[in-house]
Amino acid sequence: MLFKWLLGRWLKRQTGLVGTGLSMPAVSSPPRGAATPPGVKPKFTPKQWAIPPALAGFQRREVFDLPVDQVVALKQRVAHLPRPPQDIEQLLSEAFLQGANAEQLAEAILKHPHLAARLLALVNSPFYGLARPVSDVPSAIVYLGLDTVRAVAVQCLLEDALRPTDPDLALLFDRWWRASSLASQWVLKLGKHVGVTDPGGLVTLAVLSFVGHMAALTLRDPKDTLRDSTLDFLDRTRAEQDDLGLCAGELGCLMMAEWNMPASIVEQVRSIDRILVMPPRDLSPEQGLRIALTYYGARAAERFASGQWDRLEQAVPGELEGAEFFHLQTHFMLQPRLAKLAADVQQPPLQQALADLIARTRA
């Protein structure tokens, strides 16, 4: 089948990606007549394997599973963390973001001078290579686009609230921050590619899915945090849950609920990390696609940011390895648009676009 042919060619030939530190598979064009006919869904069988014993024996707890007194105790602990500004909800509001023009959005951003400075620094960075510098926020918004501005805005406001004071944890926090940045752009690129509704909404979900991971740095003993930082996602989730009562992802949902974020956003964020332990349930095909893309983007971004991955072929959907990808591979990857994505990611145009995103994060 076409996918296996592409994969065989890809494994035989590799070339370096200049300036990214990644290697990109060089994929030759398929022989004439081998392309999938128009209107025919690509045939694709994701890598299958038996559920890993460590995953089969793990029960991920949610806040609803805890006794009331334990929930109260956790709420008291997170209450000591600084809260993001109250107007963060405006920057999360789809109605506001879609209805606001550049001047109105600039007005909201200028309430936070450091956020305005971050946007201007980004648009004037070497990555964009502008001939003349951009000196005002409305112009930066027009150039960067609404979705990138949304990601940067939410990230910056969360950073102010969640950055730990312990200098030993600064590097770990920066790693999570880079991962959230890469994840937001990764899901935006792939969301547009597969045609999800409101791909910009995935940007917000991707960034918010890291809230608990950033907060756990402060809530856990620094020695435990540093020790567990090299664990894979499943083992780290287990360690966090044993220590705090909830894993970091679920802890983030508890915090966002305490911040009075919209319940619909909190529940969507909760659904992302559920993919670790369960296949899609009670999700429409579109919902399943959105959640799967966001989970995939978050886990891929985390691995690139931590240095666990340094080659794009390690991130090819359908060939992912590790317990954290079991349900993503064996259930979500059967979705036709994700099956097509598995083939498209191995083509040079999309590969280069993803490599550029990684390069931007590392710059």
C-alpha positions in Angstrom: 0.0 0.0 0.0 1.1 3.6 -0.5 1.8 4.2 3.2 4.2 1.2 3.4 5.9 2.2 0.2 6.5 5.7 1.5 7.7 4.4 4.8 10.2 2.0 3.1 11.6 4.9 1.0 11.8 7.1 4.1 13.8 4.6 6.1 16.3 4.2 3.4 17.1 7.8 2.7 17.5 10.7 5.2 18.9 14.2 4.8 19.6 16.9 7.4 17.3 19.8 8.1 19.5 22.9 8.0 19.5 24.9 11.2 17.0 22.7 13.1 19.2 19.9 14.5 16.6 17.5 13.1 16.8 15.0 10.4 14.1 14.8 7.8 13.3 11.8 5.7 13.7 12.4 2.0 10.7 10.9 0.4 10.7 10.3 -3.4 7.6 10.8 -5.4 5.6 7.5 -5.8 5.8 5.8 -9.2 3.2 6.8 -11.8 -0.1 5.1 -11.1 0.6 4.4 -7.4 -1.2 7.5 -6.0 -4.5 7.1 -4.3 -7.3 7.8 -6.8 -9.3 11.0 -6.1 -12.2 10.4 -3.7 -10.7 7.1 -2.4 -9.8 7.1 1.3 -6.1 6.2 1.9 -5.6 2.7 3.2 -3.7 2.7 6.5 -3.2 0.4 9.4 -1.7 2.0 12.4 0.9 0.1 14.4 -0.9 -2.2 16.8 0.4 -3.9 19.9 -1.0 -5.4 23.1 -1.7 -3.0 25.9 1.4 -2.5 28.0 1.1 -4.1 31.4 2.0 -0.8 33.2 -0.8 0.9 31.4 -3.3 -1.9 31.9 -2.7 -1.8 35.6 -2.9 2.0 36.0 -6.1 3.8 37.0 -5.9 7.6 36.3 -7.9 9.5 38.9 -10.0 12.6 38.3 -11.1 15.1 40.8 -14.6 13.5 40.9 -13.0 10.3 42.2 -11.5 11.8 45.3 -13.1 12.1 48.7 -14.4 15.6 49.5 -11.9 16.3 52.2 -9.0 15.5 49.8 -10.4 17.8 47.2 -10.7 20.6 49.7 -7.1 20.1 50.8 -5.9 20.3 47.2 -7.9 23.4 46.6 -6.3 25.0 49.6 -2.8 24.1 48.2 -3.5 25.6 44.8 -5.1 28.7 46.4 -1.7 29.8 47.5 -0.5 30.0 43.9 -0.8 33.3 42.1 -3.8 33.6 39.8 -3.6 34.8 36.2 -5.3 38.2 35.6 -9.1 38.1 35.7 -9.3 39.4 32.1 -7.6 36.2 30.8 -11.1 34.9 30.1 -11.5 37.6 27.5 -8.4 36.4 25.7 -9.9 32.8 25.8 -13.3 33.9 24.5 -13.9 32.7 21.0 -16.6 35.4 20.6 -14.2 38.2 21.5 -11.3 36.8 19.5 -13.4 36.3 16.4 -15.3 39.6 16.7 -12.4 41.9 17.7 -10.3 43.8 15.1 -6.6 44.4 15.6 -7.2 47.7 17.5 -9.6 46.1 20.0 -7.3 43.1 20.5 -4.4 45.5 20.9 -6.3 47.4 23.6 -6.8 44.2 25.6 -3.1 43.2 25.2 -1.8 46.6 26.1 -3.3 46.2 29.6 -0.3 43.9 30.1 2.9 45.7 28.9 5.1 42.6 29.2 2.7 40.8 26.8 2.9 43.6 24.3 6.7 43.5 24.6 6.6 39.8 24.0 4.6 40.1 20.8 6.8 42.8 19.4 9.9 40.8 20.2 8.4 37.8 18.5 7.4 39.6 15.3 10.8 41.3 15.0 12.8 38.1 15.7 15.1 36.7 13.0 12.7 33.9 12.3 10.4 36.3 10.4 13.2 38.2 8.7 11.3 41.4 8.3 12.9 44.1 6.2 11.7 46.8 8.6 10.9 46.5 12.3 7.3 46.4 13.5 6.9 49.0 16.3 3.2 48.8 17.3 1.0 46.1 18.7 -1.8 46.4 16.1 0.6 45.8 13.3 2.2 42.9 15.1 -1.3 41.3 15.5 -2.0 41.7 11.8 1.3 40.2 10.8 1.4 37.3 13.3 -2.3 36.4 12.9 -5.0 35.9 15.5 -4.1 32.3 16.4 -0.4 33.0 17.1 -1.4 36.0 19.2 -3.8 34.0 21.2 -1.2 31.4 22.0 1.4 34.0 23.0 -1.1 35.9 25.1 -2.3 32.9 27.1 1.2 31.6 27.6 2.5 34.9 28.9 -0.3 35.4 31.4 0.0 31.8 32.7 3.8 32.2 32.9 3.4 35.1 35.3 1.2 33.1 37.6 3.0 29.7 37.5 6.7 30.3 37.2 8.3 28.7 40.3 10.5 30.8 42.6 13.0 27.9 43.1 15.9 28.5 40.7 16.5 24.7 40.5 13.1 24.3 38.8 13.6 27.2 36.3 15.0 25.0 33.6 12.1 22.5 33.9 9.6 25.3 33.8 11.3 26.7 30.6 11.1 23.2 29.1 7.3 23.1 29.8 6.9 26.6 28.4 8.7 25.7 25.2 6.6 22.5 24.9 3.4 24.5 25.3 4.6 27.0 22.6 5.5 24.2 20.2 2.3 22.3 20.9 0.1 25.3 20.2 1.7 25.9 16.8 1.9 22.1 16.0 -1.9 21.6 16.5 -2.7 24.8 14.6 -0.7 23.6 11.6 -2.1 20.1 11.7 -5.6 21.2 12.6 -5.7 23.4 9.5 -4.2 20.6 7.4 -6.9 18.0 8.3 -9.7 20.6 8.2 -11.0 20.7 11.8 -13.5 23.4 12.7 -12.0 26.3 14.5 -8.3 25.2 14.5 -7.5 28.3 16.5 -9.4 26.8 19.4 -6.9 24.0 19.5 -4.2 26.5 20.3 -6.0 27.5 23.5 -6.6 23.8 24.5 -2.9 22.9 23.8 -1.6 25.7 26.0 -4.0 25.1 28.8 -3.2 21.4 28.9 0.2 22.3 30.3 -1.2 24.4 33.2 -1.1 21.5 35.7 2.4 20.4 34.6 3.7 23.9 35.3 1.9 24.2 38.6 3.1 20.7 39.8 6.7 22.0 39.8 5.8 24.2 42.8 3.4 21.9 44.5 5.7 18.9 44.7 9.0 18.6 46.5 11.7 19.9 44.2 13.8 16.8 44.6 10.9 14.6 43.5 10.1 16.9 40.6 13.7 16.8 39.4 14.0 13.0 39.9 10.8 12.4 37.9 11.6 14.8 35.1 13.2 12.1 33.0 10.3 9.7 33.3 8.0 9.0 30.4 4.5 10.4 30.5 2.8 7.3 32.0 5.4 6.9 34.8 5.4 10.6 35.6 1.6 10.7 35.7 1.7 7.8 38.2 4.3 9.5 40.3 2.4 12.8 40.4 -0.8 11.0 41.3 0.8 9.0 44.1 2.3 12.2 45.5 -0.5 14.8 45.1 -3.6 12.6 44.8 -4.1 13.8 41.2 -1.8 13.8 38.2 -0.6 17.1 36.8 -3.2 17.2 33.9 -6.1 16.7 36.3 -4.6 19.1 38.8 -4.6 21.8 36.0 -8.3 21.2 35.5 -9.0 21.7 39.2 -7.0 24.9 39.1 -8.8 26.2 36.1 -12.2 25.5 37.7 -11.1 27.4 40.7 -10.1 30.3 38.4 -13.7 30.3 37.1 -12.7 29.4 33.6 -15.7 28.3 31.5 -16.7 24.7 32.3 -16.7 23.8 28.7 -13.0 24.7 28.3 -12.1 22.8 31.5 -13.8 19.7 30.3 -12.2 19.8 26.9 -8.8 20.1 28.5 -9.6 17.2 30.8 -10.5 15.0 27.7 -7.0 15.6 26.3 -4.9 13.6 28.9 -7.7 11.0 29.2 -6.3 9.6 26.0 -3.5 8.1 28.0 -5.8 5.6 29.6 -8.9 5.2 27.5 -10.2 5.1 24.0 -12.7 7.7 22.8 -16.0 7.4 24.5 -19.1 9.6 23.9 -17.2 11.7 21.4 -18.4 12.7 18.0 -15.9 12.0 15.1 -15.1 15.8 15.1 -14.6 15.9 18.9 -12.4 12.8 18.8 -10.3 14.3 16.0 -9.8 17.6 17.9 -8.9 15.9 21.2 -6.6 13.4 19.5 -4.7 16.1 17.6 -4.2 18.1 20.7 -3.0 15.2 22.7 -0.6 14.2 19.9 0.7 17.7 19.6 1.2 18.0 23.4 3.1 14.8 23.7 5.2 15.3 20.6 6.1 18.8 21.7 7.0 17.6 25.2 9.4 15.0 23.7 11.1 17.5 21.4 11.4 20.1 24.1 13.0 17.6 26.5 15.4 16.2 23.9 13.8 12.7 23.9 13.1 13.2 20.2 15.5 14.8 17.8 14.2 13.4 14.5 10.9 14.2 12.8 10.4 10.5 11.8 10.0 9.8 15.5 6.8 11.8 15.5 5.1 10.2 12.5 1.5 9.4 13.4 0.8 5.7 13.1 4.3 4.7 14.0 4.5 6.2 17.5 6.0 4.1 20.3 5.5 4.2 24.0 2.7 3.4 26.4 1.4 7.0 26.3 0.6 6.5 22.6 -1.2 3.2 22.9 -4.8 4.4 22.8 -4.0 7.2 20.3 -2.5 4.6 18.0 -5.0 1.8 18.3 -8.2 3.8 18.4 -7.9 7.4 17.3 -5.5 6.7 14.4 -8.3 4.7 12.7 -10.1 8.1 12.1 -9.9 8.6 8.3 -8.5 12.2 8.5 -5.8 11.1 11.0 -5.0 8.1 8.8 -4.4 10.5 5.9 -2.3 12.7 8.1 0.0 9.8 8.8 0.9 9.7 5.1 1.0 13.5 4.6 3.4 14.0 7.5 6.0 12.0 5.5 5.8 14.4 2.6 8.4 17.2 2.3 6.1 20.2 2.4 4.5 19.3 5.8 7.8 18.0 7.1 9.5 21.3 6.4 6.6 23.2 8.0 6.9 21.2 11.2 10.7 21.4 11.2 10.3 25.2 11.0 8.1 25.2 14.0 10.6 23.2 16.0 13.4 25.6 14.9 11.4 28.6 16.0 10.8 27.1 19.5 14.6 26.4 19.8 15.6 29.9 18.6 
